[in-house]
Amino acid sequence: MRGSTAPTRGAAAATINLPVVSCPTTVAIAATPTPAALPSTRPVTVPSTVAPGLAVYAAIRVTMALVGPRGWSCAAACGPTAAAVP
């Protein structure tokens, strides 16, 4: 695909510390505890050829995170059962 960041066949994977982006999180339950601070980086194993263009996006009140292109924006919502919706 033209413009894709998909790795080429045989690209070596490496564990790299990617920057963590904090996603604003809406919580639908009362009296939630103060969330712990997110780390500034998180180790992730990805093809080394695409690592410079990636970041980890994480919700601040739940242990949910995903890897995506740097520059994305994000938001999360946490319902009464503590289920997260990215």
ZIPE-V287684 format. One record per pair of residues at least 24 apart in sequence whose C-alpha atoms are under 8 Angstrom apart, sorted by sequence separation. I is the first residue (numbers start at 0). GAP is how many residues later the second one is. D is the distance in whole Angstrom. If there is no record, write none. Layout:
# ZIPE-V287684
I;GAP;D
I;GAP;D
This chain:
# ZIPE-V287684
16;24;6
17;24;5
35;24;8
16;25;5
17;25;6
34;25;6
35;25;8
15;26;8
16;26;4
17;26;7
34;26;5
15;27;5
16;27;6
14;28;6
15;28;6
14;29;5
15;29;6
14;30;4
15;30;7
13;31;5
14;31;6
12;32;6
13;32;6
12;33;5
13;33;6
17;33;8
12;34;4
13;34;6
20;34;7
22;34;6
24;34;6
11;35;5
12;35;5
15;35;7
19;35;6
20;35;6
21;35;6
22;35;6
23;35;7
24;35;6
10;36;6
11;36;6
17;36;7
18;36;5
19;36;5
20;36;5
21;36;5
22;36;5
23;36;7
24;36;7
10;37;7
11;37;8
17;37;5
18;37;6
19;37;6
20;37;6
21;37;6
22;37;7
10;38;7
17;38;6
19;38;7
21;38;6
6;40;7
6;42;7
6;43;7
5;44;8
4;45;7
27;49;8
22;50;8
23;50;7
24;50;6
25;50;6
26;50;6
27;50;6
28;50;7
22;51;5
23;51;5
24;51;5
25;51;5
26;51;5
27;51;5
28;51;5
22;52;5
23;52;6
24;52;5
25;52;6
26;52;6
27;52;6
22;53;6
24;53;7
